[in-house]
Amino acid sequence: MKKLIIVLISLLLLLSSFALGFFVKKSIDDKKISNWNAEKKYLQDKINHLTETNYKLSNDEKWLQLTKDIYLDKKSITKSKYSISGWFKMYNTENTITDNINGIPVFYQLIKYEADCKNPTLCLIHIKQYDKNNNMLSDEPNNYDVCYNGAGGWINGEIAYKALCKYEKN
C-alpha cells in the first residue's frame, strides 16, 4: 500500500511538473509574441509615416521626386549667367549617412546646391537639418566656398548635379 501511495505521489508530482513547465513555456511564448507585436506596430507606424510623407511630397507640385528619398524644390531653381541653383530635400535612410545633433537624429536635410554645368562643378551653398518633428537642428550657410569639380565630392551630389543641369537646358 505504501508503494502504491509513493507511486501515486510521484506520478502526481511528475504531472504537476509537466503542467508547470507548460505554463512557464506558454508565459514565455506570450511575452515573445507581445514583444513581436510591439515591434511590428512600431515598424508599421514608421512605414506609415514615411509613406504619408512621401505621398504629401509627391502630390505637392513644388517638389520633384528624384529618388525614393531625394526631392528637388522646383520653385527654388534659380538660373544665372554661369550657374543654376536649387534646394533639395534629402531624407536619411539606412542607405545614407545619418547625423546626430546634440544626440537628436537628423531625419532630413534641406540642401541648396549650385552647379556650373559647362565646367562641371557643384557647390554646397547652404544646409539645414531637421528632426522627425520638423524642428530645425542646424542652419549653416557655406561661408567657405567649398566646391568640387564634378559632382563626386558630396553625398548624393551626382543626383543633384544632374537634376540641376537638366533644368538648365530647359
N, C-alpha and C positions, 0 to 999 in steps of 0.2 A: 504494500500500500504506500509506503514511504517513497519507493522508487517511482510509482505512478505519480505522486504529488510532485516530486522533483522533476520528472519529465514534463508534466503539465506546466509547471512554473517556468521551466527552461523554454518550452515552446511559446508560452505567453511573453516571456522576455524577448525571445527571438522575433516574434511578430511585432511587438511594440518597437523594437529597434528598427525593423524594416519600415514601419509606419512613420517613425520619427525621421528616418533618412529620406523617405518620400516627401514629407512636409518641408524638410530643410531644402531639398533639391527644388521643390516647387517654389519655395520662397525666393531662392537664388535666381531661378529662371524668370520669375515675375519681376524681380528687380532689374535683371538684364533687359527684359522687354520694355520696362518703363524707361530705362536709360536710352535704349534704341529709339523709342517713340519720341523722347525729348530731343534727341539729336536729329531725328528725321524732321520734326517740327521746326527746329532751328534752321536746318538746311533749306527746307521748303520756304520758310519765311524769307531767307536770304535770296533764294531764286526768284520769289515773287517780287521782292523789292527791285532786284536788278532788271527783271522783265518789265516791271512798271516804269522804271527809269528809262529803259531802252525804248519802250512804247511811246512815252512822252516825248523823248528826243526825236524819234523817227517821225512822229506826227507833227513836229514843230518845223515849220518851213525855214526857220532860222538856221537849223543845224543840218549838216550833210553828214551822213554816216559813212566813214571811210573804212573802218574795220569794226569788229564786234565791240571794241571799247575805245575807239577814237572817232571824234566828231570835229567837223570844221564849222565855225560860225560864219555862214555865207555873208551875213550882213556886216561883218567886221573886215572883210577883204578891202585892202587899200592898195591902189596901184600908184606908183610914182614913176619918174622917168627911167630909173635904173633898177627898181626893185618892186616887190609885191609882198604884203604882209597880211597876217590874219591870226585870229585866236583859235586855238584848238582845245577841245575838252578831252582829256585822256583819263580814263578810269583805271585804277590799279586793279590788277587781277593776279592770279597765281603766276601768269606768264610775264608780268612786268615787275620791275623793281619797286617795292613799296617802301616808303619812308615813314618814319615816325617823327613827330614834332612834339617835344615835351611829353613823350610817352603816348601820344594820340596818333593812331594810324591815319595816314593820308588816304582818303577814299578816291579823290580825283584831283586833277590839276587843270588849271586854265593856263595855257602857254601861248604867248604871242611869238611867232616866228616871222622872220623877214628873209626872203630869198632873192638872190640875184640869179636869174635863170640863164643869162648869157655867159656869165663867169661863174660856174656852179659854186655858189656859196650859200650857206644857211646860217643865220644869226638868231640866237635866242635873245629876244628883246625884253620879255617880262614873264614872270611866273607867279601864279597864285595857287596856293594849295588849300584844300578844304577837307573837312572830316565828313562822315556819312550823314550828318545832320545839316550840311551846307554851311557850317561855321568856318570862317576863314582862319587858317592856321598860320599862313605866311603870305606876304605880298612883297616880292622882291624884283625891282627892275634890274636889268643887266647894265650896270654902270661901267663895266669893264670892256665893252665892245668885243666880247668873245664871239668869234665866228669860226666856222670850219669850211674849208674848201670841200665841196661836195656836201653830202648830207650825212656822212657816216659818223660824225662826231657826237650826235645827240641820240638818245634813246628814241626810237620811232622817227628820227629825223628824215629818213628817206621817204616815209609816208607823207610827212608834212611838206617836204620839198616838192614831191611830185604833185600833190594836190594844189599847192600854190602856183606852180609853173603851169599846170593845166588851166587855171583861171587866168593866168597872164595872157595865154594865147587867145582866150575868148574876148 
